[in-house]
Amino acid sequence: MKSEDLIWSEALDNLNTPRDFIRFGSTRFMRAGLFFGHGFPDALSECRYLVAFSLQLAVNQADHWLDAKLTKFECEQVLDLLKLRCESRQPAAYLTGEAWLAGFRFRVDPRTIVPRSLIGELLEDEALTPWMDISTTQRIADICTGGASLAILLALLAPDAEVDAVDLSSDALEVAELNVADYHMQSRVHLLHGDLMSPLNGKYDLIVSNPPYVDAKAMAHLPDEYRNEPRMSLESGKDGLDHSRALIAGAKDHLNEDGILMVEIGHQRALLELSYPDLPFTWLESRDGGTYVFVLRQQDL
């Protein structure tokens, strides 16, 4: 059986087009047992993105150049990136320095979690319409903001709103500062350092959070791609609900009378409902049919 080094070396001599590299890379990704959970559902889509990125092509335009012959330098650049993905097991976003959420590009690096919250999709699909016209909201808080992707999306959807974006990680807030500057949002998106709602002041129309929600058992078996992310962005106590419980406990005092709390909790719905049998959770359905995000009104808390 050929060694991996020989396989990669032969590839440089035999692959010529983006189509070649997408096919080859997809096979190597599967053979390496990579995990895909950071914006790409499978090896093919992630490999296609990495090839396009390496060639500085927009992903939605890459199909126009699938059979274009590459220079030797371009082949080396593409192959190096694909090989790095296999060997490092880092999420693709850390290798490219960017991630996309709801059609918007954000900077990302290992100081913060890769943005992938389903809340972005739900905001794009106007899932909050039954409760509010988000475009008219005046004050919004994004708790556990990470790189501030959700905070910026909320500011774009609510052009008159002030958005307070909170995170306990000063490293993550450094990345958030870059993203806020990229979107020229410094006057409306305010980055606050602190634990959950502790830095908040006053009342909000909407509090959004994609907090850590991985339980202790799952943390022990995470794929390497997740282990390359900050542990504090994932782990939330023995059952994965420590942060969510704290948000539910504190939100009422920080919401206006008609305010809304919106929280993503992953696959913890059954356990959360068991913990709060009297709370009237509304679960928002994502495009894949899952219910991973709940909404509560201020008067329900």
Sequence and secondary structure as in RCSB ss.txt:
>XXXX:A:sequence
MKSEDLIWSEALDNLNTPRDFIRFGSTRFMRAGLFFGHGFPDALSECRYLVAFSLQLAVNQADHWLDAKLTKFEC
EQVLDLLKLRCESRQPAAYLTGEAWLAGFRFRVDPRTIVPRSLIGELLEDEALTPWMDISTTQRIADICTGGASL
AILLALLAPDAEVDAVDLSSDALEVAELNVADYHMQSRVHLLHGDLMSPLNGKYDLIVSNPPYVDAKAMAHLPDE
YRNEPRMSLESGKDGLDHSRALIAGAKDHLNEDGILMVEIGHQRALLELSYPDLPFTWLESRDGGTYVFVLRQQD
L
>XXXX:A:secstr
   HHHHHHHHHHH  SHHHHHHHHHHHHHHHT    SS SSHHHHHHHHHHHHTT  GGGGGGGTT    HHHH
HHHHHHHHHHHHH   HHHHHTEEEETTEEEE  TTS     HHHHHHHTTTTTTT  GGG  EEEEES TTTHH
HHHHHHH TT EEEEEES HHHHHHHHHHHHHTT TTTEEEEESSTTTT  S EEEEEE    B HHHHTT  HH
HHTS GGGTB TTTS HHHHHHHHHHGGGEEEEEEEEEE TT HHHHHHH TTS  EEEE TTS EEEEEEEGGG
 
